[in-house]
Amino acid sequence: RKLLTREAKKDKLENTQEYKDALEEFKDTMILELWMRKQIEAVQVSDSEVKKHYNANKDKLIQPETAKARHILVATEKEAKDIIAELNKAGKNAESKFAELAKTKSADKGSAEQGGELPPFAREGQMVAEFSKAAFALKPNTYTKKPVKTDFGYHIIYLKSIQPKGVVKY
């Protein structure tokens, strides 16, 4: 990095208008950042104020029912059925087998690396309706016995847990 910086200075890039404009923009960003830190540090909220606000707004602090699940996404119903057949053979090792299969067979590369693990999701509004309906119909530590068709392809879903709807606790 030091060598590259030295080369950039030899090319006199600091004399260009582009460098000067970028430096001014950086200065503005830095001054705003420092000012905002001072503003935040100046705010003092007591525990009693927090508790009072919490008690006055409990009805707005409702956590929706959420599911934690894994999934495997494939293009065809046959692929999905073949994966379900493999899971059926896994018995008590179904979750680890599911994670292994997700890594090697899922078309959803974002979750495949994590064994098909998805972030927690609410019953409505986060996943396509068919997926959500199938996931919330499962019992924890079970998987769909039939492929779930969506616009993305065919899913096999493994439900890890459901967190019930409730008030955020103070």
C-alpha positions in Angstrom: 0.0 0.0 0.0 2.8 2.4 0.9 4.6 1.6 -2.4 1.4 2.2 -4.4 0.8 5.4 -2.6 4.3 6.6 -3.4 3.7 5.8 -7.1 0.4 7.7 -7.0 2.3 10.7 -5.5 5.0 10.5 -8.2 2.2 10.8 -10.8 1.1 14.0 -9.0 -2.5 12.8 -8.7 -2.9 15.1 -5.7 -2.7 18.0 -8.0 -5.7 16.9 -10.1 -9.1 18.4 -9.8 -10.6 14.9 -9.3 -8.4 14.5 -6.2 -9.3 17.9 -4.9 -13.0 17.3 -5.4 -12.8 13.9 -3.7 -10.8 15.4 -0.8 -13.5 18.1 -0.2 -16.2 15.5 -0.3 -14.3 13.4 2.2 -13.8 16.5 4.5 -17.6 17.2 4.4 -18.4 13.5 5.2 -15.9 13.5 8.1 -17.1 16.8 9.6 -20.7 15.5 9.5 -19.7 12.2 11.0 -17.8 13.9 13.9 -20.7 16.3 14.5 -23.2 13.4 14.6 -21.1 11.5 17.1 -21.1 14.6 19.4 -24.8 14.9 19.1 -25.4 11.3 19.9 -23.0 11.4 22.9 -24.9 14.4 24.2 -28.1 12.5 24.4 -28.7 11.0 27.9 -31.6 8.7 28.5 -32.2 7.2 31.9 -33.4 3.7 32.6 -36.7 5.2 34.0 -37.3 7.1 30.8 -36.7 3.9 28.7 -39.1 2.0 31.0 -41.7 4.7 30.8 -41.5 4.8 27.0 -41.6 1.0 26.8 -44.7 0.7 29.0 -46.4 3.5 27.0 -45.7 1.7 23.7 -45.9 -2.0 24.4 -48.7 -2.4 21.9 -46.3 -1.2 19.1 -43.5 -3.5 20.2 -45.1 -6.8 19.0 -42.7 -9.3 17.5 -44.4 -11.3 14.8 -44.5 -15.0 14.8 -41.3 -16.1 13.0 -39.8 -19.3 11.6 -36.3 -20.5 11.4 -35.8 -22.9 8.5 -33.5 -24.3 5.9 -34.4 -24.9 2.3 -33.1 -26.6 -0.8 -34.2 -25.1 -4.1 -34.1 -27.1 -7.3 -35.4 -26.7 -10.8 -37.5 -29.8 -11.2 -40.1 -31.7 -9.2 -38.1 -35.0 -9.8 -34.9 -33.5 -8.3 -36.9 -32.4 -5.3 -38.5 -35.8 -4.9 -35.1 -37.5 -5.1 -33.8 -35.3 -2.4 -36.8 -36.0 -0.2 -36.2 -39.7 -0.7 -32.5 -39.2 0.5 -33.8 -37.4 3.6 -36.3 -40.1 4.3 -33.3 -42.6 4.5 -31.4 -40.3 6.9 -33.7 -40.8 9.8 -32.5 -39.0 13.0 -29.7 -37.4 10.9 -32.2 -35.6 8.7 -31.1 -32.1 9.6 -27.4 -32.7 9.0 -28.2 -34.6 5.8 -30.4 -31.7 4.8 -27.6 -29.2 5.3 -25.2 -31.4 3.3 -27.6 -31.7 0.4 -28.3 -28.0 0.5 -24.6 -27.3 0.0 -24.3 -29.5 -3.0 -27.7 -29.4 -4.7 -29.5 -26.1 -3.9 -29.8 -23.5 -6.7 -30.0 -20.8 -4.0 -26.3 -20.2 -3.7 -26.9 -17.5 -1.0 -28.2 -20.0 1.5 -26.6 -23.1 0.1 -23.2 -22.3 1.7 -24.9 -22.2 5.1 -26.6 -25.5 4.6 -29.8 -23.9 3.3 -30.1 -21.8 6.4 -32.5 -18.8 6.0 -32.8 -15.8 8.3 -35.8 -15.9 10.5 -39.0 -14.9 8.6 -42.5 -13.8 9.5 -45.6 -15.8 8.4 -46.6 -13.0 6.0 -44.8 -10.5 3.8 -41.2 -11.9 3.7 -41.4 -15.1 1.7 -43.7 -16.1 -1.2 -47.0 -17.3 0.1 -46.6 -21.0 -0.9 -43.2 -21.2 0.9 -44.5 -19.5 4.0 -47.7 -21.6 4.2 -45.7 -24.8 3.8 -43.0 -23.8 6.4 -45.5 -22.8 9.0 -47.5 -26.0 8.5 -44.6 -28.1 9.6 -43.7 -29.2 13.1 -40.2 -28.2 14.3 -37.4 -30.5 13.2 -39.4 -31.9 10.3 -39.2 -31.3 6.5 -41.7 -31.1 3.7 -42.6 -34.6 2.4 -43.8 -33.1 -1.0 -41.9 -30.5 -3.0 -43.2 -26.9 -2.6 -43.6 -25.2 -6.0 -43.0 -21.5 -6.3 -42.1 -19.1 -9.1 -38.4 -19.9 -8.2 -38.6 -23.6 -8.6 -39.2 -26.5 -6.2 -38.3 -26.2 -2.5 -37.7 -28.7 0.2 -38.1 -27.0 3.6 -36.8 -28.0 6.9 -38.4 -26.2 9.8 -36.0 -25.7 12.8 -38.3 -23.7 15.1 -41.2 -21.2 15.3 -40.9 -18.2 17.6 -44.4 -17.3 18.7 -45.8 -13.8 18.4 -45.2 -11.7 21.5 -44.2 -8.4 23.1 -40.6 -7.5 23.0 -39.4 -7.8 26.6 -37.7 -4.9 28.4 
